Amino acid sequence: MAIIANTLYSLKRIPPLPTRNVNLTDHYDSFIEASIASGRFSNASEAVRAGLHLLERQEAEDQAKIEWLRGAAKDAFAAFDRGEGISLSSADDIDAFVNLAIAEARAARRTTDV
């Protein structure tokens, strides 16, 4: 099958797709075989490409979250430098602050769910 595909690519003057040999655990081999048998994928390459697509998307989402957190931290440190921070000097202060934040988040969620 690969020979036919590479021949078709060469007739169209399209470079062949790169190939890789991948070692799979029995679990992932069975998963791919079941995905092919169910008709979800035509072959193992499609299944692997779908998995790589998800991995690529997850990494992009993770990077976006990291960038957002860096921005939020930068804003928070700037606010603290301007004296806009709060002082929590005990475990009780921290607990009270966290509980208040949770209550405010729940209240905000209830108003948006209605």
N, C-alpha and C positions, 0 to 999 in steps of 0.2 A: 504494500500500500504506500509506503514512504517513497519507494522508487517511482511509482506512478505519479504521486504528488510532486516530487522533485522534477520529473520529466515535464509535467504540465507547467510548472513554474518556469522552467528553462525555455519552453516554447513561447511563453508570454514575456520572456526576458525579465521576469520577476525573480529576485533572489529567493532561494529556498528558505523556509523557516528554520531557525536554529533548532537543533535537537539537543536534549539533555537526557542522561540516564539518571533516574531518581530511585533511591532505595526507600521502600515504604514498609511500615509495620504491617503485620497481618490485618490489624484493625482497619487501617486506611485502604489497604488493598481490597478488603471486603466491602468497604464503604463505596469505593469507586465502582467495583463490579456491580453492586446493587443499584447504584445510580444509573449505570449504563443499562442494566436489565430493566429498570423501571421506565426507561425512555427519557429520563431527565437529561442525559448527555449521550452523545453518539459514540464517544470514545474517551479514553483516559485523558488524552490531551485537553479536551474540553473541560473535564472535571478539574484538572490541575489549574487550567487558566482561570476558571471561575474562583477557585480557592485563592489564587494569587491576586485576582481582582479585589476580593474581599480584604485580603491582607493589606493591599495597597491603600484601599479606602480607609481601613482602620488606622493605618499609620498617618494618613492625612488628617483624620479626625483627631488623633492623639496630638499631632503637631499643632493643630488649631487650638486645642484645649490648653496646651502648654503656653502658647502665645497669649491666650486670653488670661491665663493665670499670672503670667509675667506682667501683663499690663495692669491687672487688678492689684498685684503686689506693689508695683511702682506707684499707682495712684494712692494706695493705702499708706505707703511710706511717706509720700509727699504730704498727705493729709496729717499724718502723725508729726512730721517736721513743722507743719503750720500750727501745731497745738490742737488739732481737731480730734486727737485720739482719746480713748478712754483708758482709765487705769483700773486694772483688776489685780488686787493685791493678795487675794486668798482663793482657796479652792471654792469657798462659798460664793465669792464674787463671780468666778468663772461659771459655776453651775447656774447662778441666777441669770447671767448674761446669755448663756446658751439656751436656757429654758425660755427666756423672753424671745429670743430669735426664732425658736421653734414655734412658739405660740403666734408670733407675727406672720410667719410663713404659712401656717395652717389657716389663719384668718384670711390672708391674701388669697390662698387657694380656694377657700369657700366662696369668696366674693366673685372669683373668676369662673367657678363651676356653676354658679346660679344662672 
